[in-house]
């Protein structure tokens, strides 16, 4: 396979390339654009014009530098071994293939996709989406030989994208619905995905029936199909091994695989917790599940929310803290579909400690949320300031109030650090360096706490 006829280089060496705003020629999709999508469909051979690339709307050369435009990417494929069940698997490879291109940065998936084209790539002659479509088609055939024919259509205006976007959303919902009837205890194999390791080197997604990939695009069924089609690919089997804690979701096989795949950075995860041994987060997660210490509860914000969450931070700020393959107690990247799981963050209390979420998620998942909690979770419409959240929860008699009362009883007996995660920095000599102490789910009582600076040159008294 050769790309010598194209104006830029193509290869896995360019995965992880970051294109900042000042380096960008144009932006396609992303947080500034309401509707965007990428979708793969399996078709009959007669419905495909192999190698064809269509652009409905302005091409790159017609776009204004520095602006953001809608983007819809429809890839239609054909081959005797292709089945509809594998569509989501093929679809997730769009992320990988776009990032093979020198001068293109691709983030996220499904209806949150985001691309940037660099000024340098445009100046080098990458001035048409037909180049990108051609690259996608060639890579599908080279990386997945079961794809025999493919054609690509790009949509770049709001009018053009409207109908295919709605069709894509219906297909996404159908896939998600299929995955909801199966649970972790029903299967003997989990799956892993490292498609995002170019941006998050220590991240490996553990995909189970009860925990869809953090990006939201790969269910357990999708992962199983992917591992069969491409056993040596980025989606692979994880034998669960011995279950060490079924409530936390800790398995020996998962721990061993994640330790290997994270190059030793992560050696233990609890699948159903964001506070204790949390699952790592990539960079493509749909939403952030975050701890709110002021009320000892949790909130949820997704990529589409414009503005600060209840804790005063926008999604972008929390995403920077959460992503990159880190285990950060209190901040967890999740898929929206994970909210429909009966095991949703059950170690941390599940929905009994969920106190706030953005309207977009609540409206979308309302019928799938446990009925007893639906109206006890605030959105930005009811509460838009943290100072008001506590009173709102008291008014609704949210179960979190009982936790406060228990803590208040402890406080009467002495000083206390509230339950949850508390972090403090202990500086080194001269206030430089030092170390961080993180206290997770603890209550500490002390008559007195003394923090004293050690002076250099003074010996300790014997």
Order of alpha helices (4+ residues) and beta strands (2+ residues): beta-beta-beta-beta-beta-alpha-beta-beta-alpha-alpha-beta-alpha-beta-beta-alpha-beta-beta-beta-alpha-beta-beta-alpha-beta-beta-alpha-alpha-alpha-beta-beta
